[in-house]
Amino acid sequence: MSASSWYSDSEKLKSRQALSSDKLGDSTEEVTNNGKMSTSGKGKDDSSSREVKSNQRSGPTPPKLAIFDGKSEWKPYFMQFNHIARKYEWSNEQKLDRLIECLRDKALKFVSTRQETVQKDYDMLVQKLSQRFEIKIYLTPLGVSCKRLDSLLMSQ
């Protein structure tokens, strides 16, 4: 390579560096042994690293919700679910989605047999689940006994 062509290449490199530093911020370019340009560093306009999805709430991610299968007690399960829903400011639509995602076995089967209007209304669905799975207390002449409504219905 002659001295004049080396000088010309050097001048081209300087102009490219000036242009690229305007575009890339603190990134640098260097010539490798084979005469090709290589870029290193991060640019000012790295918008992909700053993208935030608009449908996500800022702050911590909600914890993984427990499963409700209809065998465990409804009241403690729903108390915990409701606490998390309030803490993360979920809308009724979000609460409905999350609740249905957590149902399994008897509870899911119960919801699937309800009318579509109940399945799509959070408050109505919670009311139906509470009626079905909440422990009921019945007064008897011998005292107080606790039984699940479903066990009473099965014995008749």
ChimeraX attribute file (.defattr): number of C-alpha atoms within 10 A of each C-alpha:
attribute: neighborCount
match mode: 1-to-1
recipient: residues
	/A:1	5
	/A:2	7
	/A:3	8
	/A:4	9
	/A:5	10
	/A:6	11
	/A:7	11
	/A:8	11
	/A:9	13
	/A:10	13
	/A:11	12
	/A:12	12
	/A:13	16
	/A:14	13
	/A:15	12
	/A:16	14
	/A:17	19
	/A:18	13
	/A:19	11
	/A:20	17
	/A:21	16
	/A:22	13
	/A:23	13
	/A:24	18
	/A:25	14
	/A:26	13
	/A:27	16
	/A:28	16
	/A:29	18
	/A:30	14
	/A:31	12
	/A:32	9
	/A:33	7
	/A:34	6
	/A:35	9
	/A:36	9
	/A:37	13
	/A:38	10
	/A:39	13
	/A:40	11
	/A:41	11
	/A:42	12
	/A:43	16
	/A:44	13
	/A:45	11
	/A:46	11
	/A:47	9
	/A:48	7
	/A:49	7
	/A:50	8
	/A:51	8
	/A:52	11
	/A:53	8
	/A:54	7
	/A:55	6
	/A:56	8
	/A:57	12
	/A:58	10
	/A:59	7
	/A:60	7
	/A:61	9
	/A:62	10
	/A:63	7
	/A:64	7
	/A:65	14
	/A:66	13
	/A:67	16
	/A:68	21
	/A:69	16
	/A:70	19
	/A:71	11
	/A:72	12
	/A:73	14
	/A:74	19
	/A:75	13
	/A:76	11
	/A:77	14
	/A:78	17
	/A:79	11
	/A:80	12
	/A:81	17
	/A:82	14
	/A:83	11
	/A:84	16
	/A:85	18
	/A:86	11
	/A:87	9
	/A:88	14
	/A:89	12
	/A:90	15
	/A:91	12
	/A:92	13
	/A:93	12
	/A:94	12
	/A:95	19
	/A:96	18
	/A:97	13
	/A:98	15
	/A:99	21
	/A:100	18
	/A:101	13
	/A:102	16
	/A:103	18
	/A:104	16
	/A:105	12
	/A:106	14
	/A:107	20
	/A:108	16
	/A:109	13
	/A:110	16
	/A:111	19
	/A:112	13
	/A:113	10
	/A:114	12
	/A:115	10
	/A:116	10
	/A:117	10
	/A:118	17
	/A:119	18
	/A:120	13
	/A:121	13
	/A:122	20
	/A:123	14
	/A:124	13
	/A:125	20
	/A:126	17
	/A:127	11
	/A:128	17
	/A:129	17
	/A:130	14
	/A:131	13
	/A:132	17
	/A:133	20
	/A:134	19
	/A:135	16
	/A:136	14
	/A:137	12
	/A:138	10
	/A:139	9
	/A:140	8
	/A:141	5
	/A:142	6
	/A:143	7
	/A:144	10
	/A:145	10
	/A:146	10
	/A:147	13
	/A:148	14
	/A:149	15
	/A:150	13
	/A:151	9
	/A:152	10
	/A:153	8
	/A:154	7
	/A:155	6
	/A:156	5
